[in-house]
Structures are given as C-alpha cells and as structure tokens.
C-alpha cells in the first residue's frame, strides 16, 4: 500500500544525492584555476602572470562563476572564488 512517509523519505534521499552531484559539478568548474597555485620558477603562477591575464581571469570569476555559485548556494565555491580573486589582486 502507498505510504506517504516512505515516499517523502525516498524523495528526500534522492534530493540529497542530486545536491551532491550538483555541488560536484560546480566544484569541477574551479579545477581549471588550479594552475594558478602551481610553482613557476619558485613562485606561484598567479604571482608571475601578466596583469592582463589576471584581469581576464578575475572578470571570468566575477561575471560567470561567482553568480552561479551564489545562485546555487555553493558556499565552498564562493569562498574559493573570492580567495582566487584576492590572490590575483595581490
């Protein structure tokens, strides 16, 4: 027989799984920026790239990723984007 409580519990579990997948996908969008923290001649890459490159990266982070993360309440991503921007602004 149909049990509303069981159905609600099942839907809640499904929602949690979808949320995990969503956050995993959002986190993956930050992976291309990992290169900024690799060593380049003894310095972190974000310290040695040209200002025009920094400006382009900052623009992308501010216009594309930050709003996406805020809209999806992906706090970990918001914090990471803010850190990258702060580091680039140095």
C-alpha positions as CSV (number, residue, x, y, z in Angstrom):
1,X,0.0,0.0,0.0
2,X,1.1,3.6,-0.6
3,X,2.9,5.1,2.4
4,X,3.3,8.8,2.2
5,X,6.1,8.9,4.8
6,X,8.2,6.4,3.0
7,X,7.7,8.3,-0.3
8,X,8.8,11.5,1.3
9,X,11.9,9.9,2.9
10,X,12.8,8.5,-0.5
11,X,12.3,11.8,-2.2
12,X,14.5,13.5,0.4
13,X,17.2,11.0,-0.1
14,X,17.0,11.5,-3.9
15,X,17.2,15.2,-3.4
16,X,20.4,14.9,-1.2
17,X,22.0,12.7,-3.9
18,X,21.1,15.3,-6.7
19,X,22.5,18.1,-4.5
20,X,25.8,16.2,-4.0
21,X,26.1,15.7,-7.8
22,X,25.3,19.4,-8.4
23,X,28.0,20.5,-6.0
24,X,30.4,18.1,-7.5
25,X,29.8,19.6,-11.0
26,X,30.1,23.1,-9.6
27,X,33.4,22.2,-7.9
28,X,34.7,20.8,-11.1
29,X,34.3,24.2,-12.8
30,X,37.1,25.5,-10.5
31,X,39.6,22.9,-11.4
32,X,40.9,24.9,-14.4
33,X,42.1,27.5,-12.0
34,X,44.3,25.1,-10.0
35,X,47.3,26.0,-12.3
36,X,47.4,29.4,-10.6
37,X,48.8,27.8,-7.5
38,X,51.4,25.7,-9.2
39,X,55.1,26.7,-8.9
40,X,56.6,28.7,-11.8
41,X,60.3,29.3,-11.2
42,X,59.9,29.2,-7.5
43,X,56.8,31.5,-7.4
44,X,53.1,30.6,-7.6
45,X,51.8,31.2,-11.1
46,X,49.2,33.8,-10.0
47,X,52.1,36.0,-8.9
48,X,54.0,35.9,-12.2
49,X,51.4,36.1,-14.9
50,X,50.8,39.3,-16.7
51,X,48.2,41.8,-15.3
52,X,46.1,41.5,-18.5
53,X,45.8,37.7,-17.8
54,X,44.9,38.4,-14.2
55,X,42.2,40.8,-15.3
56,X,40.7,38.3,-17.7
57,X,40.6,35.6,-15.0
58,X,39.1,38.0,-12.4
59,X,36.5,39.1,-14.9
60,X,35.5,35.4,-15.6
61,X,35.3,34.6,-12.0
62,X,33.2,37.7,-11.1
63,X,30.9,37.6,-14.1
64,X,30.4,33.9,-14.6
65,X,31.3,31.7,-11.6
66,X,30.6,33.8,-8.6
67,X,26.9,34.5,-9.6
68,X,26.5,30.8,-10.5
69,X,27.8,29.7,-7.1
70,X,25.8,32.3,-5.2
71,X,22.6,31.3,-7.1
72,X,23.2,27.6,-6.2
73,X,24.2,28.4,-2.6
74,X,27.6,26.7,-3.2
75,X,29.4,28.4,-0.3
76,X,32.6,26.5,-0.7
77,X,32.8,27.7,-4.3
78,X,32.0,31.3,-3.4
79,X,34.8,31.3,-0.8
80,X,37.3,29.7,-3.3
81,X,36.5,32.2,-6.0
82,X,36.9,35.1,-3.5
83,X,40.3,33.7,-2.5
84,X,41.5,33.4,-6.1
85,X,40.3,37.0,-6.8
86,X,42.1,38.3,-3.7
87,X,45.3,36.5,-4.6
88,X,45.2,37.8,-8.2
89,X,44.6,41.3,-7.0
90,X,47.5,40.8,-4.6
